[in-house]
Amino acid sequence: MKLSGPLLSKINKALAKDLLAVSKRLAQKDSTIWGPGTEAASFLGWIDLPIKSRELMPELDSLAAWARTNNLSRVILCGIGGSTLAAEVIAAAYKREVIVVDSTHPAQVLKASATDLIKSVIVISSKSGTTIETVSHLKYFTAKLIELGLEPKDHLVIITDPKTPLDISSRQQGLRVVNADPNVGGRFSALSAFGLVPAALMGIDVSVLLDDAEVLTQSLAKDESPAVSIACLLFTETEQFLNLCDLNSNLPGLSEWIEQLIAESTGKNNQGRLPVVISNPSEAIEDFIIGFSEGNFDVIIEATLGEQFILWEWITALLCYLLKVDPFNQPNVAEAKERTAQILLDMSNNKFVIPEPILENSNYAIYSNQKISKLHDFLNTPALYFAVMAYLARGQDGEILKLNSVISKKIGKPVTFGWGPRFLHSTGQFHKGGQPNGCFIQITAEISPQLEVPGEHFTFNNLLMAQALGDGLALIERNLPLIRIHLKDTRKGIASLLLDF
């Protein structure tokens, strides 16, 4: 790998020396690095993955051979957050196709199931084995396969930790199950079964990823460690924001994987670092820009994908030491899940009270804890950053991405974007646990028809709305400014928003 850029001259040498000592402890899996009461003792297995994941190779080879023999040439990956982001980056880097279902939006689920399932292997990926989105995907695809006269065991592959409810039930049904390392947290799992199983099924030689990561690991606890250098800069040269840019990189999507890793790991105790993914350096509001190829960046990290994965995991662990937060928990992710469950229960019992909009026109209705007379007024709300959270169909409603540049040009502040509900397992933790200085724009929409979740008391439509409302409640309870814009027609509503903001 190669590290360059003008900001490297600002590395604090005294801090780097201290952090190098911590890095050596990290190499030895010292769980006391982050202080007492953390979850570190149970989640340091990622450090060994470049070597330990080689134990998966016979199982991965067998899975890949089974898929080839049965002409399963299409990979559908169902999961959310760390269970899918790394695999999606791997697919893009190797120019392979993978259909990712990381949403509860009916359109995204239907689009995936409209492919030729006879030629598809469907990977169900959940560390806990209880992730509501992924369990719902499993129920849906199982029913769909049966409807087509196909045996689920001939098309499903399950990735989960040992002894989870998903592990136990899947084995009872005779499904193929690959157990992940239980000592590796979801966002640190790129080089575990969660990243490697989908890669192997796509025909990728995962040993190259492991080889590259292993070689780089040997330098991360030594003098001039790139992990130490970057962690120091993220601590001293910015108090909150950093820009990530994939421009001209051969690793598209890497920025979004890093965004999840850093935001969810650091965003706690009212502090953290919030990555802002930009497509071009000219979009940066703050000066700190990290790029992955030659360009107008403050820091340039040129490395293979295996090197990038292990490097950023080390950077994040060291940065959390400097910030004095636990890198391995995500307390506010669980909080949003609990509110979602309660709203779903209220919906099923007809106890859910539909709120009244504060403003409404022919294209959308507006709900907010702020007093505004028109949509544009919300941009005047005091904040250091704005977050657009779109509970729309990724891959179908891409026009909404233009809203970022529309807003950032008008307010001159960083604007992040997240597809709901997947951002709940990423920047969603930072929104509620990081610096309390954000302004939040939720976008929901009318969706028809209802798409049933087999065996459940709710539909995918219900689940998606409950997730938006549950997260909204968590933000409002913190007195954070929130606006929810409910589109009556998605296409027309998006066009109207781009003009009205």
ZADRENKOL-676839 format. One record per residue (C-alpha): x negated, y, z; residue number from 1. Coordinates in Angstrom, 3 decimals. Example, Ala and Ser with C-alpha at 12.3 -4.5 7.8 and 13.67 -1.06 7.14 Angstrom:
ZADRENKOL-676839
xx -12.300 yy -4.500 zz 7.800 k 1
xx -13.670 yy -1.060 zz 7.140 k 2
***
This chain:
ZADRENKOL-676839
xx 0.000 yy 0.000 zz 0.000 k 1
xx -0.996 yy 3.630 zz -0.417 k 2
xx -0.121 yy 6.506 zz 1.905 k 3
xx -0.559 yy 10.087 zz 0.696 k 4
xx 0.966 yy 13.564 zz 0.833 k 5
xx 0.180 yy 16.994 zz 2.293 k 6
xx 1.904 yy 16.368 zz 5.625 k 7
xx -0.632 yy 13.701 zz 6.597 k 8
xx -3.031 yy 16.498 zz 7.582 k 9
xx -0.661 yy 17.381 zz 10.446 k 10
xx -0.902 yy 14.054 zz 12.260 k 11
xx -1.543 yy 14.718 zz 15.943 k 12
xx -4.729 yy 12.726 zz 16.617 k 13
xx -4.225 yy 12.491 zz 20.372 k 14
xx -0.678 yy 11.243 zz 19.923 k 15
xx -1.804 yy 8.796 zz 17.246 k 16
xx -4.427 yy 7.386 zz 19.605 k 17
xx -1.840 yy 6.824 zz 22.316 k 18
xx 0.613 yy 5.313 zz 19.853 k 19
xx -2.036 yy 2.969 zz 18.478 k 20
xx -2.328 yy 1.470 zz 21.956 k 21
xx 1.437 yy 0.964 zz 21.967 k 22
xx 1.223 yy -0.608 zz 18.515 k 23
xx -1.236 yy -3.176 zz 19.847 k 24
xx 1.237 yy -4.013 zz 22.609 k 25
xx 3.973 yy -4.313 zz 19.997 k 26
xx 1.891 yy -6.840 zz 18.075 k 27
xx 1.846 yy -8.909 zz 21.270 k 28
xx 5.633 yy -8.579 zz 21.665 k 29
xx 5.419 yy -6.555 zz 24.855 k 30
xx 9.095 yy -5.990 zz 25.688 k 31
xx 8.277 yy -3.417 zz 28.386 k 32
xx 7.248 yy -0.805 zz 25.803 k 33
xx 10.635 yy 0.918 zz 25.850 k 34
xx 11.078 yy 0.798 zz 29.619 k 35
xx 13.394 yy -1.186 zz 31.884 k 36
xx 16.949 yy -2.150 zz 31.009 k 37
xx 16.474 yy -2.478 zz 27.251 k 38
xx 17.374 yy -5.405 zz 25.014 k 39
xx 13.833 yy -5.690 zz 23.674 k 40
xx 13.025 yy -9.041 zz 25.299 k 41
xx 15.721 yy -10.684 zz 23.155 k 42
xx 15.026 yy -8.900 zz 19.867 k 43
xx 11.319 yy -8.919 zz 19.020 k 44
xx 11.417 yy -11.924 zz 16.705 k 45
xx 11.183 yy -9.665 zz 13.634 k 46
xx 7.482 yy -9.128 zz 14.316 k 47
xx 6.748 yy -12.768 zz 13.423 k 48
xx 9.116 yy -13.079 zz 10.459 k 49
xx 6.444 yy -12.735 zz 7.737 k 50
xx 5.076 yy -16.050 zz 9.026 k 51
xx 8.004 yy -17.677 zz 10.807 k 52
xx 10.449 yy -17.248 zz 7.921 k 53
xx 8.298 yy -19.648 zz 5.909 k 54
xx 10.006 yy -22.365 zz 7.924 k 55
xx 13.121 yy -21.543 zz 5.905 k 56
xx 11.454 yy -22.287 zz 2.577 k 57
xx 12.544 yy -25.958 zz 2.251 k 58
xx 16.126 yy -24.968 zz 3.094 k 59
xx 16.021 yy -22.040 zz 0.673 k 60
xx 14.607 yy -24.230 zz -2.112 k 61
xx 17.351 yy -26.777 zz -1.492 k 62
xx 20.067 yy -24.111 zz -1.595 k 63
xx 18.699 yy -22.612 zz -4.807 k 64
xx 18.528 yy -26.062 zz -6.415 k 65
xx 22.125 yy -26.827 zz -5.348 k 66
xx 23.328 yy -23.561 zz -6.886 k 67
xx 21.489 yy -24.218 zz -10.157 k 68
xx 22.710 yy -27.803 zz -10.377 k 69
xx 26.310 yy -26.702 zz -9.899 k 70
xx 26.020 yy -23.770 zz -12.290 k 71
xx 26.658 yy -21.225 zz -9.528 k 72
xx 24.979 yy -18.356 zz -11.319 k 73
xx 26.851 yy -15.474 zz -9.668 k 74
xx 26.184 yy -14.404 zz -6.057 k 75
xx 28.896 yy -12.670 zz -4.033 k 76
xx 27.568 yy -11.374 zz -0.704 k 77
xx 30.053 yy -10.536 zz 2.044 k 78
xx 28.730 yy -8.705 zz 5.083 k 79
xx 28.143 yy -5.257 zz 6.458 k 80
xx 25.205 yy -3.143 zz 7.620 k 81
xx 22.011 yy -5.097 zz 8.126 k 82
xx 23.643 yy -8.246 zz 6.776 k 83
xx 23.771 yy -6.896 zz 3.217 k 84
xx 21.623 yy -3.767 zz 2.793 k 85
xx 18.273 yy -5.544 zz 2.519 k 86
xx 19.604 yy -8.156 zz 0.106 k 87
xx 21.008 yy -5.395 zz -2.082 k 88
xx 17.610 yy -3.671 zz -2.205 k 89
xx 15.909 yy -6.972 zz -3.046 k 90
xx 18.362 yy -7.570 zz -5.901 k 91
xx 17.791 yy -4.085 zz -7.321 k 92
xx 13.998 yy -4.384 zz -7.045 k 93
xx 14.014 yy -7.688 zz -8.944 k 94
xx 16.754 yy -6.574 zz -11.360 k 95
xx 19.119 yy -9.352 zz -10.316 k 96
xx 22.869 yy -9.120 zz -10.017 k 97
xx 24.623 yy -9.461 zz -6.682 k 98
xx 28.224 yy -8.507 zz -5.969 k 99
xx 28.272 yy -6.965 zz -2.507 k 100
xx 31.498 yy -6.880 zz -0.514 k 101
xx 30.636 yy -4.591 zz 2.392 k 102
xx 34.015 yy -2.918 zz 2.683 k 103
xx 37.551 yy -3.655 zz 3.773 k 104
xx 38.900 yy -1.545 zz 0.918 k 105
xx 41.311 yy -3.786 zz -1.037 k 106
xx 39.973 yy -2.612 zz -4.407 k 107
xx 36.430 yy -3.730 zz -3.570 k 108
xx 37.642 yy -7.108 zz -2.304 k 109
xx 39.891 yy -7.633 zz -5.335 k 110
xx 37.149 yy -6.634 zz -7.766 k 111
xx 34.810 yy -9.243 zz -6.313 k 112
xx 37.454 yy -11.978 zz -6.354 k 113
xx 38.358 yy -11.148 zz -9.958 k 114
xx 34.984 yy -12.515 zz -11.077 k 115
xx 34.623 yy -16.116 zz -12.173 k 116
xx 34.693 yy -17.863 zz -8.802 k 117
xx 34.101 yy -21.224 zz -10.461 k 118
xx 30.550 yy -20.023 zz -11.174 k 119
xx 30.104 yy -18.122 zz -7.916 k 120
xx 28.390 yy -18.836 zz -4.636 k 121
xx 29.974 yy -16.729 zz -1.886 k 122
xx 27.619 yy -15.860 zz 0.957 k 123
xx 29.299 yy -14.947 zz 4.240 k 124
xx 26.812 yy -13.064 zz 6.385 k 125
xx 27.409 yy -12.146 zz 10.047 k 126
xx 24.895 yy -12.252 zz 12.889 k 127
xx 27.506 yy -12.323 zz 15.650 k 128
xx 29.892 yy -14.515 zz 13.736 k 129
xx 32.726 yy -12.270 zz 14.892 k 130
xx 32.334 yy -9.205 zz 12.646 k 131
xx 35.927 yy -8.377 zz 11.773 k 132
xx 35.149 yy -7.245 zz 8.229 k 133
xx 33.185 yy -10.371 zz 7.350 k 134
xx 35.544 yy -12.809 zz 9.063 k 135
xx 38.359 yy -11.229 zz 7.036 k 136
xx 36.329 yy -11.683 zz 3.854 k 137
xx 35.806 yy -15.350 zz 4.688 k 138
xx 39.519 yy -15.945 zz 5.228 k 139
xx 40.368 yy -14.192 zz 1.990 k 140
xx 37.834 yy -15.982 zz -0.201 k 141
xx 38.593 yy -19.355 zz 1.353 k 142
xx 42.270 yy -18.931 zz 0.494 k 143
xx 41.374 yy -17.674 zz -2.984 k 144
xx 39.193 yy -20.706 zz -3.708 k 145
xx 41.927 yy -23.068 zz -2.547 k 146
xx 44.458 yy -21.186 zz -4.676 k 147
xx 42.227 yy -21.835 zz -7.712 k 148
xx 41.976 yy -25.531 zz -6.861 k 149
xx 38.343 yy -25.238 zz -5.763 k 150
xx 36.731 yy -26.766 zz -2.690 k 151
xx 35.461 yy -24.003 zz -0.356 k 152
xx 32.501 yy -26.165 zz 0.687 k 153
xx 31.356 yy -26.193 zz -2.942 k 154
xx 31.097 yy -22.400 zz -3.090 k 155
xx 30.554 yy -20.998 zz 0.411 k 156
xx 27.252 yy -20.440 zz 2.229 k 157
xx 27.329 yy -19.099 zz 5.777 k 158
xx 24.536 yy -17.117 zz 7.455 k 159
xx 24.896 yy -16.559 zz 11.186 k 160
xx 23.104 yy -17.037 zz 14.488 k 161
xx 23.173 yy -20.467 zz 16.141 k 162
xx 26.280 yy -21.350 zz 18.174 k 163
xx 28.333 yy -18.343 zz 17.115 k 164
xx 32.063 yy -18.922 zz 16.538 k 165
xx 31.360 yy -18.721 zz 12.793 k 166
xx 28.538 yy -21.253 zz 13.055 k 167
xx 30.666 yy -23.733 zz 14.990 k 168
xx 33.805 yy -23.441 zz 12.856 k 169
xx 31.871 yy -23.541 zz 9.571 k 170
xx 30.021 yy -26.722 zz 10.497 k 171
xx 33.306 yy -28.322 zz 11.544 k 172
xx 34.641 yy -27.566 zz 8.053 k 173
xx 31.580 yy -29.047 zz 6.386 k 174
xx 30.336 yy -25.736 zz 4.985 k 175
xx 26.712 yy -25.011 zz 4.248 k 176
xx 25.263 yy -23.005 zz 7.137 k 177
xx 21.871 yy -21.335 zz 7.469 k 178
xx 21.075 yy -20.194 zz 10.978 k 179
xx 19.261 yy -16.902 zz 11.406 k 180
xx 16.731 yy -16.207 zz 14.145 k 181
xx 18.778 yy -15.151 zz 17.204 k 182
xx 15.847 yy -13.044 zz 18.412 k 183
xx 16.153 yy -10.655 zz 15.472 k 184
xx 18.673 yy -7.802 zz 15.427 k 185
xx 20.728 yy -7.169 zz 12.313 k 186
xx 18.960 yy -4.054 zz 11.089 k 187
xx 15.525 yy -5.659 zz 11.609 k 188
xx 16.561 yy -8.785 zz 9.677 k 189
xx 15.396 yy -7.996 zz 6.125 k 190
xx 12.805 yy -10.796 zz 6.175 k 191
xx 15.083 yy -13.255 zz 7.961 k 192
xx 17.761 yy -15.538 zz 6.530 k 193
xx 20.015 yy -12.502 zz 6.011 k 194
xx 17.721 yy -11.093 zz 3.350 k 195
xx 16.115 yy -14.277 zz 2.084 k 196
xx 19.099 yy -16.581 zz 1.524 k 197
xx 20.844 yy -14.264 zz -0.966 k 198
xx 17.474 yy -13.573 zz -2.614 k 199
xx 16.756 yy -17.293 zz -3.062 k 200
xx 20.228 yy -17.851 zz -4.521 k 201
xx 19.457 yy -15.067 zz -7.024 k 202
xx 16.378 yy -17.014 zz -8.114 k 203
xx 13.828 yy -14.735 zz -6.441 k 204
xx 10.564 yy -16.099 zz -5.078 k 205
xx 10.857 yy -14.869 zz -1.488 k 206
xx 7.363 yy -16.078 zz -0.601 k 207
xx 6.003 yy -12.962 zz -2.340 k 208
xx 7.950 yy -10.734 zz 0.078 k 209
xx 6.611 yy -12.688 zz 3.043 k 210
xx 3.039 yy -12.707 zz 1.732 k 211
xx 3.006 yy -8.934 zz 1.266 k 212
xx 4.565 yy -8.299 zz 4.664 k 213
xx 2.091 yy -10.625 zz 6.391 k 214
xx -0.934 yy -8.899 zz 4.863 k 215
xx 0.274 yy -5.437 zz 5.847 k 216
xx 1.170 yy -6.562 zz 9.371 k 217
xx -2.499 yy -7.253 zz 10.023 k 218
xx -3.272 yy -3.519 zz 9.662 k 219
xx -0.360 yy -2.068 zz 11.636 k 220
xx -2.053 yy -2.326 zz 15.034 k 221
xx -5.467 yy -1.158 zz 13.813 k 222
xx -7.099 yy 2.237 zz 13.289 k 223
xx -5.350 yy 4.399 zz 10.690 k 224
xx -2.214 yy 2.291 zz 10.968 k 225
xx 0.331 yy 3.680 zz 8.478 k 226
xx 3.130 yy 2.853 zz 10.939 k 227
xx 1.460 yy 4.952 zz 13.622 k 228
xx 0.830 yy 7.826 zz 11.206 k 229
xx 4.422 yy 8.050 zz 9.982 k 230
xx 5.957 yy 7.551 zz 13.431 k 231
xx 3.828 yy 10.442 zz 14.713 k 232
xx 5.010 yy 12.717 zz 11.907 k 233
xx 8.654 yy 11.805 zz 12.424 k 234
xx 8.259 yy 12.720 zz 16.078 k 235
xx 6.265 yy 15.948 zz 15.804 k 236
xx 7.197 yy 17.472 zz 12.444 k 237
xx 10.968 yy 17.277 zz 12.689 k 238
xx 13.408 yy 17.467 zz 15.576 k 239
xx 16.260 yy 15.761 zz 13.773 k 240
xx 16.307 yy 15.519 zz 9.973 k 241
xx 14.174 yy 13.810 zz 7.356 k 242
xx 14.881 yy 13.493 zz 3.651 k 243
xx 14.443 yy 10.186 zz 1.825 k 244
xx 14.225 yy 10.148 zz -1.968 k 245
xx 14.116 yy 7.152 zz -4.317 k 246
xx 13.346 yy 9.301 zz -7.385 k 247
xx 11.112 yy 7.349 zz -9.818 k 248
xx 10.750 yy 4.562 zz -7.269 k 249
xx 10.754 yy 0.938 zz -8.379 k 250
xx 12.702 yy 0.118 zz -5.200 k 251
xx 16.145 yy 1.703 zz -5.699 k 252
xx 18.295 yy 1.614 zz -2.602 k 253
xx 15.353 yy 1.495 zz -0.201 k 254
xx 16.330 yy 4.889 zz 1.239 k 255
xx 19.758 yy 3.624 zz 2.292 k 256
xx 18.196 yy 0.621 zz 4.026 k 257
xx 15.791 yy 2.937 zz 5.899 k 258
xx 18.676 yy 5.286 zz 6.718 k 259
xx 20.503 yy 2.509 zz 8.553 k 260
xx 17.388 yy 1.280 zz 10.331 k 261
xx 16.351 yy 4.686 zz 11.697 k 262
xx 19.761 yy 6.251 zz 12.356 k 263
xx 21.231 yy 3.264 zz 14.189 k 264
xx 18.032 yy 2.583 zz 16.134 k 265
xx 17.185 yy 6.128 zz 17.247 k 266
xx 20.581 yy 7.822 zz 17.550 k 267
xx 21.142 yy 7.494 zz 21.286 k 268
xx 21.058 yy 9.615 zz 24.446 k 269
xx 21.908 yy 12.715 zz 22.372 k 270
xx 18.749 yy 12.490 zz 20.320 k 271
xx 17.310 yy 10.683 zz 17.331 k 272
xx 16.278 yy 11.146 zz 13.727 k 273
xx 18.863 yy 11.384 zz 10.974 k 274
xx 17.734 yy 10.430 zz 7.457 k 275
xx 19.377 yy 12.368 zz 4.633 k 276
xx 19.297 yy 10.432 zz 1.363 k 277
xx 18.766 yy 12.741 zz -1.620 k 278
xx 18.410 yy 11.984 zz -5.335 k 279
xx 15.961 yy 14.800 zz -6.092 k 280
xx 13.512 yy 16.876 zz -3.988 k 281
xx 15.366 yy 20.044 zz -5.007 k 282
xx 18.345 yy 18.859 zz -2.910 k 283
xx 16.379 yy 18.903 zz 0.349 k 284
xx 17.581 yy 21.421 zz 2.941 k 285
xx 14.835 yy 20.619 zz 5.425 k 286
xx 11.201 yy 20.502 zz 4.270 k 287
xx 10.346 yy 16.975 zz 5.400 k 288
xx 10.690 yy 14.717 zz 2.317 k 289
xx 9.498 yy 11.113 zz 2.085 k 290
xx 9.238 yy 9.562 zz -1.373 k 291
xx 8.134 yy 6.189 zz -2.674 k 292
xx 6.315 yy 7.161 zz -5.860 k 293
xx 4.143 yy 10.033 zz -7.038 k 294
xx 6.107 yy 13.262 zz -6.811 k 295
xx 6.808 yy 16.484 zz -4.944 k 296
xx 7.078 yy 14.844 zz -1.540 k 297
xx 5.560 yy 15.678 zz 1.839 k 298
xx 4.753 yy 12.017 zz 2.452 k 299
xx 4.429 yy 9.394 zz -0.281 k 300
xx 4.548 yy 5.696 zz 0.587 k 301
xx 3.688 yy 3.475 zz -2.365 k 302
xx 4.099 yy -0.161 zz -1.402 k 303
xx 5.706 yy -3.431 zz -2.388 k 304
xx 9.130 yy -4.269 zz -1.025 k 305
xx 7.799 yy -6.755 zz 1.525 k 306
xx 5.364 yy -4.113 zz 2.770 k 307
xx 8.095 yy -1.462 zz 2.998 k 308
xx 10.383 yy -3.728 zz 5.016 k 309
xx 7.858 yy -4.579 zz 7.723 k 310
xx 6.304 yy -1.099 zz 7.724 k 311
xx 9.581 yy 0.696 zz 8.445 k 312
xx 10.541 yy -1.775 zz 11.146 k 313
xx 7.271 yy -0.977 zz 12.933 k 314
xx 7.717 yy 2.759 zz 12.344 k 315
xx 11.185 yy 2.631 zz 13.857 k 316
xx 10.117 yy 0.658 zz 16.921 k 317
xx 7.249 yy 3.101 zz 17.582 k 318
xx 9.416 yy 6.165 zz 16.993 k 319
xx 11.939 yy 4.851 zz 19.514 k 320
xx 9.106 yy 4.554 zz 22.044 k 321
xx 8.291 yy 8.226 zz 21.527 k 322
xx 11.966 yy 9.190 zz 21.799 k 323
xx 12.409 yy 6.974 zz 24.877 k 324
xx 15.404 yy 5.073 zz 23.469 k 325
xx 16.141 yy 1.375 zz 23.066 k 326
xx 15.672 yy 0.508 zz 19.371 k 327
xx 17.685 yy -2.686 zz 19.580 k 328
xx 21.096 yy -1.743 zz 20.968 k 329
xx 23.988 yy 0.061 zz 19.298 k 330
xx 26.461 yy 0.965 zz 22.044 k 331
xx 28.619 yy 3.294 zz 19.995 k 332
xx 29.080 yy 0.800 zz 17.167 k 333
xx 30.832 yy -1.479 zz 19.649 k 334
xx 32.888 yy 1.481 zz 20.857 k 335
xx 34.340 yy 2.088 zz 17.393 k 336
xx 35.115 yy -1.637 zz 17.049 k 337
xx 37.145 yy -1.590 zz 20.270 k 338
xx 39.240 yy 1.362 zz 19.118 k 339
xx 39.844 yy -0.309 zz 15.767 k 340
xx 41.100 yy -3.463 zz 17.473 k 341
xx 43.506 yy -1.481 zz 19.639 k 342
xx 44.901 yy 0.463 zz 16.680 k 343
xx 45.429 yy -2.784 zz 14.726 k 344
xx 47.287 yy -4.232 zz 17.697 k 345
xx 49.466 yy -1.121 zz 17.976 k 346
xx 50.195 yy -1.300 zz 14.240 k 347
xx 51.291 yy -4.930 zz 14.474 k 348
xx 53.516 yy -4.165 zz 17.493 k 349
xx 55.041 yy -1.101 zz 15.795 k 350
xx 53.616 yy 1.074 zz 18.558 k 351
xx 51.270 yy 3.072 zz 16.366 k 352
xx 52.268 yy 6.739 zz 16.234 k 353
xx 51.567 yy 8.328 zz 12.872 k 354
xx 50.002 yy 11.774 zz 13.466 k 355
xx 51.357 yy 14.924 zz 11.857 k 356
xx 49.150 yy 16.734 zz 9.317 k 357
xx 48.133 yy 20.306 zz 10.064 k 358
xx 48.105 yy 21.164 zz 6.340 k 359
xx 49.513 yy 19.438 zz 3.284 k 360
xx 49.800 yy 19.948 zz -0.462 k 361
xx 50.676 yy 17.798 zz -3.466 k 362
xx 47.236 yy 16.134 zz -3.528 k 363
xx 46.357 yy 15.501 zz 0.106 k 364
xx 47.281 yy 15.861 zz 3.766 k 365
xx 44.837 yy 17.254 zz 6.343 k 366
xx 44.452 yy 16.130 zz 9.953 k 367
xx 41.973 yy 17.847 zz 12.276 k 368
xx 41.108 yy 18.820 zz 15.821 k 369
xx 40.150 yy 22.259 zz 14.457 k 370
xx 42.435 yy 25.198 zz 13.716 k 371
xx 42.112 yy 25.978 zz 10.026 k 372
xx 44.454 yy 27.611 zz 7.533 k 373
xx 42.845 yy 26.122 zz 4.414 k 374
xx 40.413 yy 23.335 zz 3.625 k 375
xx 37.433 yy 25.609 zz 2.990 k 376
xx 37.701 yy 27.025 zz 6.527 k 377
xx 36.290 yy 23.804 zz 7.925 k 378
xx 32.918 yy 24.613 zz 6.382 k 379
xx 32.655 yy 27.565 zz 8.758 k 380
xx 32.685 yy 25.277 zz 11.785 k 381
xx 29.391 yy 25.654 zz 13.731 k 382
xx 27.168 yy 22.629 zz 13.114 k 383
xx 23.620 yy 21.696 zz 12.092 k 384
xx 24.777 yy 19.071 zz 9.625 k 385
xx 27.919 yy 17.781 zz 7.937 k 386
xx 28.765 yy 14.119 zz 7.366 k 387
xx 31.064 yy 12.957 zz 4.578 k 388
xx 32.626 yy 9.595 zz 5.450 k 389
xx 34.589 yy 8.185 zz 2.514 k 390
xx 36.900 yy 5.234 zz 3.168 k 391
xx 37.223 yy 4.716 zz -0.569 k 392
xx 36.122 yy 2.022 zz -3.014 k 393
xx 32.370 yy 1.988 zz -3.592 k 394
xx 31.679 yy 1.355 zz -7.251 k 395
xx 35.084 yy 2.714 zz -8.261 k 396
xx 35.488 yy 6.103 zz -6.580 k 397
xx 31.962 yy 7.360 zz -7.237 k 398
xx 33.152 yy 10.872 zz -8.124 k 399
xx 33.407 yy 11.558 zz -4.391 k 400
xx 29.595 yy 11.518 zz -4.199 k 401
xx 29.619 yy 14.948 zz -5.859 k 402
xx 31.160 yy 16.367 zz -2.694 k 403
xx 27.756 yy 16.247 zz -0.976 k 404
xx 26.127 yy 18.723 zz -3.320 k 405
xx 29.245 yy 20.921 zz -3.388 k 406
xx 29.184 yy 21.257 zz 0.397 k 407
xx 25.414 yy 21.510 zz 0.881 k 408
xx 25.128 yy 24.333 zz -1.660 k 409
xx 27.809 yy 26.316 zz 0.159 k 410
xx 26.622 yy 25.829 zz 3.730 k 411
xx 22.843 yy 25.458 zz 3.260 k 412
xx 22.716 yy 22.588 zz 5.747 k 413
xx 21.992 yy 18.863 zz 5.443 k 414
xx 24.941 yy 16.736 zz 4.331 k 415
xx 24.970 yy 12.970 zz 4.721 k 416
xx 27.268 yy 10.561 zz 2.909 k 417
xx 28.593 yy 7.215 zz 4.047 k 418
xx 30.993 yy 4.714 zz 2.530 k 419
xx 33.475 yy 3.567 zz 5.155 k 420
xx 33.439 yy 1.252 zz 6.930 k 421
xx 29.834 yy 0.243 zz 6.234 k 422
xx 28.364 yy 3.506 zz 7.604 k 423
xx 29.866 yy 2.588 zz 10.995 k 424
xx 26.999 yy 0.077 zz 11.247 k 425
xx 24.476 yy 2.715 zz 10.199 k 426
xx 24.758 yy 6.474 zz 10.661 k 427
xx 27.960 yy 5.885 zz 12.652 k 428
xx 25.825 yy 5.170 zz 15.706 k 429
xx 23.925 yy 8.447 zz 15.257 k 430
xx 27.137 yy 10.451 zz 14.812 k 431
xx 28.243 yy 9.530 zz 18.305 k 432
xx 24.950 yy 8.836 zz 20.078 k 433
xx 22.505 yy 11.280 zz 18.459 k 434
xx 22.314 yy 15.046 zz 18.719 k 435
xx 25.934 yy 16.272 zz 19.133 k 436
xx 25.701 yy 18.933 zz 16.440 k 437
xx 27.458 yy 17.392 zz 13.447 k 438
xx 30.687 yy 18.227 zz 11.626 k 439
xx 32.633 yy 15.255 zz 10.249 k 440
xx 34.725 yy 14.930 zz 7.101 k 441
xx 36.707 yy 11.701 zz 6.812 k 442
xx 38.360 yy 10.859 zz 3.506 k 443
xx 41.090 yy 8.225 zz 3.368 k 444
xx 43.634 yy 7.478 zz 0.648 k 445
xx 46.933 yy 5.839 zz -0.143 k 446
xx 46.216 yy 2.300 zz -1.307 k 447
xx 48.710 yy -0.060 zz -2.877 k 448
xx 49.621 yy -2.812 zz -2.936 k 449
xx 48.924 yy -4.276 zz 0.482 k 450
xx 46.241 yy -6.987 zz 0.419 k 451
xx 46.862 yy -9.682 zz 3.003 k 452
xx 44.172 yy -11.097 zz 5.266 k 453
xx 45.215 yy -14.775 zz 5.429 k 454
xx 46.197 yy -15.890 zz 8.913 k 455
xx 46.055 yy -12.388 zz 10.399 k 456
xx 48.665 yy -9.910 zz 11.610 k 457
xx 47.075 yy -7.124 zz 9.559 k 458
xx 46.224 yy -6.394 zz 5.935 k 459
xx 42.944 yy -5.120 zz 4.517 k 460
xx 44.766 yy -1.797 zz 4.079 k 461
xx 45.629 yy -1.744 zz 7.793 k 462
xx 42.095 yy -2.686 zz 8.776 k 463
xx 40.495 yy 0.037 zz 6.665 k 464
xx 42.797 yy 2.711 zz 8.081 k 465
xx 42.336 yy 1.442 zz 11.649 k 466
xx 38.569 yy 1.676 zz 11.236 k 467
xx 38.818 yy 5.283 zz 10.041 k 468
xx 41.216 yy 6.266 zz 12.814 k 469
xx 39.226 yy 4.411 zz 15.470 k 470
xx 36.008 yy 6.173 zz 14.526 k 471
xx 37.872 yy 9.463 zz 14.374 k 472
xx 39.098 yy 8.988 zz 17.927 k 473
xx 35.569 yy 8.282 zz 19.134 k 474
xx 34.373 yy 11.552 zz 17.567 k 475
xx 37.294 yy 13.607 zz 18.863 k 476
xx 36.808 yy 12.309 zz 22.397 k 477
xx 33.324 yy 13.843 zz 22.243 k 478
xx 34.835 yy 17.168 zz 21.165 k 479
xx 33.075 yy 16.899 zz 17.823 k 480
xx 34.736 yy 18.745 zz 14.915 k 481
xx 36.589 yy 16.319 zz 12.642 k 482
xx 38.784 yy 16.682 zz 9.600 k 483
xx 40.528 yy 13.770 zz 7.891 k 484
xx 41.693 yy 14.341 zz 4.343 k 485
xx 44.215 yy 11.746 zz 3.206 k 486
xx 44.436 yy 11.574 zz -0.578 k 487
xx 47.886 yy 10.856 zz -2.015 k 488
xx 46.348 yy 9.793 zz -5.319 k 489
xx 42.649 yy 8.950 zz -5.149 k 490
xx 41.539 yy 10.190 zz -8.564 k 491
xx 43.567 yy 13.414 zz -8.505 k 492
xx 42.746 yy 13.970 zz -4.831 k 493
xx 38.987 yy 13.764 zz -5.380 k 494
xx 39.184 yy 16.218 zz -8.287 k 495
xx 41.164 yy 18.619 zz -6.103 k 496
xx 38.696 yy 18.323 zz -3.192 k 497
xx 35.752 yy 19.203 zz -5.415 k 498
xx 37.531 yy 22.438 zz -6.333 k 499
xx 39.060 yy 23.299 zz -2.946 k 500
xx 35.877 yy 22.945 zz -0.887 k 501
***
